[in-house]
């Protein structure tokens, strides 16, 4: 009865449009009350859910993304990537993917990156002859790589929920699959562009001078090197790296580019505080749901049922792929992890799956769901910027989904795609 109440209450609240955090908190509180665990466990589990050191990195990485968006790093990266790739049909769309991948290594949020890249690239893509529906599809798909490429807010949340997987290990594990996912998107982009004649006007645009654009973009290019290299060298933890990166971003914006004002800083602080507050409230309320389900044994029972139904690990993996991609259409990566990880980890333990590899695997599944219609969160943002209905993207988005799905299958068949780098760096055995 308690298990039924936990899931039914959450499902009903979710369907009627209750905010995800409230639905998780109310369902968990109801299960605690019905299970006789004591109402004092509700505030206790709420506090312990956010009293985690790695979570301190979230507000800093959110602020860092806003800093690099407003300081002009994005536009300079566009010029440099255009100089690198050249001017040909499909090249500007490819620039969009590469810039989005790079900014994903700063902001760590798919919808936020879709908004930043969409605002910077949508006009340029339209002037170069790309249909708005195609451009919106490319931006939404490119932004999906952001929760894989470090620093990723979703991976930080995963490390909090799964202590066996450290933040440095997850950041290292997400690097190669994230880059491969972005490169895979370039194949259908160039194919579709040349097949339909998109971007022919690019031939008439001057190619930015390489050395000048490199000089202007080098300060932005150094940000991931500072973040990841500093962690690898042992100069600072991932949480401390976020603070160092923010100081670096302020230096670039005020001293190097001179594009930031104190008014900009105030607005970025307000925006970052709002986003961080929302994330942490959801995490805190989801902790009630997770604590109730694990303490009452609900998640273990559900995992045993799924394993018994699926049989072997590959059948269970296939079921999880479908479920996570569908859920990824409706929810961002953080919310998906908070809801499903308490259920999924007993399954991973049952089959002996490496927690770092499993974290990257389910993150990629969620990434695919974020630009899979009809309720793709990234496409919602890019289509809003383009001023088109999501239905217009159906023709273009499915080849992009197929390309990233190939990388997902490769990750299942070759786990070392995720584990080689963290193993080489000494983060996993």
Order of alpha helices (4+ residues) and beta strands (2+ residues): alpha-alpha-alpha-alpha-alpha-alpha-alpha-alpha-alpha-alpha-alpha-alpha-alpha-alpha-alpha-alpha-alpha-alpha-alpha-alpha
